[in-house]
Amino acid sequence: MSADPLEIYLEERDLARALREDVRTGLTARPKWLPPKWFYDARGSELFEEITRLPEYYPTRTERAILAAHADEIAALTDAKTLIELGSGSSEKTRLLLDAFTRHGGLGTFVPLDVSISALRQSTAEIAAAYPGLRVRGIVGDFTHQLDRLPTGGSRLVAFLGGTIGNLLPAERADFLRGMRTALEAGDWLLLGVDLVKDPARLVPAYDDSAGVTAEFNRNVLEVVNRELGADFDPSAFEHVALWDPEREWIEMRLRACRPSRVRVLDLEVDFAEGEEMRTEVSAKFRPAGIAAELAGADFLVRCCWSDEENLFAVLLAQA
Ligand code: AVJ
């Protein structure tokens, strides 16, 4: 079957407005910040795919191994009719689930949701071609806002993989889990991938690789703001910073101004002092008991929690 046309709940103009608001809020704040969702234009999505193949970046391959080991169990336990994937990107790991559901039988529809139209176009076409008989409904949307648009009916499994929940700040995370629970019916399922707290000597290089791909990914957000809003950032005037915050147990990515500069964007003139740092991403890391408690607090029942031998990453299966 070919994929259904993309359902666009986030039009170009909504995206443009959201970007303008985020840029205005973030660049006039102290310290300055930009939200991580703007990394993922076509170039940023490509760079992220490259990150997932770096030797230092363990999350993707570790999560893939966990899913490979437990996909059949997930299909059997959930017996889902609809698989919804939030922040699906290339949907590469999702194939492990789709393969298991093909063996198990009964899955009728796959619904990937992502803010990146380019990533979604490609993944829906590829998945539809690879799984004949599966209905593929791509949704262009923002997983923090479009939860009420998820298809209803049948037993549903929502997959939120890759550790992307770590991009939310604690209060946003609580809202998200609550919203997710409200969007689901009792008995529906949530499959959640989370990166675990570990030695910073392992964590930090995953966000500051020796090939400099993450640095380029980080600076790409400035290219996005330049192109979409006509700003005049000089990306080469900013250097990549990745640091571990041991209190909040998250990785923070920042861009540090190498020299003083003034950037024109929207109707703003934004000054950067030499050495000034702007936060571009928070990537929270979890402890299994902590995330289980957060899920329970949002009225989910944690049915399974799988990890790898080194306890680098965890995949939790929770039921509404
Ligand atoms: C896609 C949010 C899971 O936080 O590890 C990778 C993004 N940033 N390298 C992560 C990312 C820098 C990634 N997530």
Residues whose N, C-alpha, C, O or C-beta is under 5 A from the ligand:
A	BS01	AVJ	G162 G163 T164 N167 A206 S283
